[in-house]
C-alpha cells in the first residue's frame, strides 16, 4: 500500500471546472516530489465556496488502484 501527502489550493473558479466535469483529471505533486494523477470525481466532496484548500493524503493499493483521499488539514 502506498500513501502520499499533497497540498491542493484551487480557486472557486478552478474548482467549478472539476465539479462540473469540464476537467476530468487532477494532477498534483506529492511532498515526495512524485506527480500523481487521479479522477477529478475524488475531490468533489472537498469543494466549498472558497474552492479547495488543504493538505491531503491519497492512498493506493499494491496495484496502484486509488483507495481514497482524506483531508488532513486546511
N, C-alpha and C positions, 0 to 999 in steps of 0.2 A: 504494500500500500504506500502511496506517495501523498504527502501533504505539503502544500506550498502556501506561502502568505504573499499577499499583494495589496497595494493601496489603489483605490479607484476614486477618481473625482470626475464627475460628469455634471455639466450644467443642466438645468431643466430642459433646454432645447436639445442638447445632445441625448439626454435620457429618453426624451419623447421618441426619437428615431428608433431606439431599441424597443421601447414599449409598444410602438405601433407596428413593429416588424419590418420597418424600412431597412434597418441594419440587422443582419441575422447572426453575425459572429462577433464576439468580443475578443480582443487581443490585449493581453496585459503582460507586464514584466514582473515576475516574482522577485522577492527580496534576494533570491539567489542569482538573479540575472537571467534566468530562463524565461523565454517567451512562451506564453500559454494561450491557446485559443479554445473557446468553448461557445456553445449556442447561447444567443442573447436571452432566450427564454429563462435562463437560470438567474438573471439579475433583475427580472421584472418585479419580484417581491420586495426588492430593496429600493425601488424608485419612489420618491416622495416629491413634494412641491419644490424642494431645493435641488432635485436631481438625484445623484448617487454620490455619497461621500463616506469613506471609511476604510478601515483595514479589514481584509477578508482572508479567510482560509479556504482553499479549494482542495478537495481530496479525490484521488483517483485509485482504482483498484490495480492489481498487478498487470492487467491487460490495458491499462491507460483509459479505462472507461470511467467517466465522471461519476462520482458517488454523490457529492453535494458541495454546496458553498455555504459558508457561515460568516456572518459579520462579527468580527471580534471587537471592534470599537468604532466610534465615529471619527 
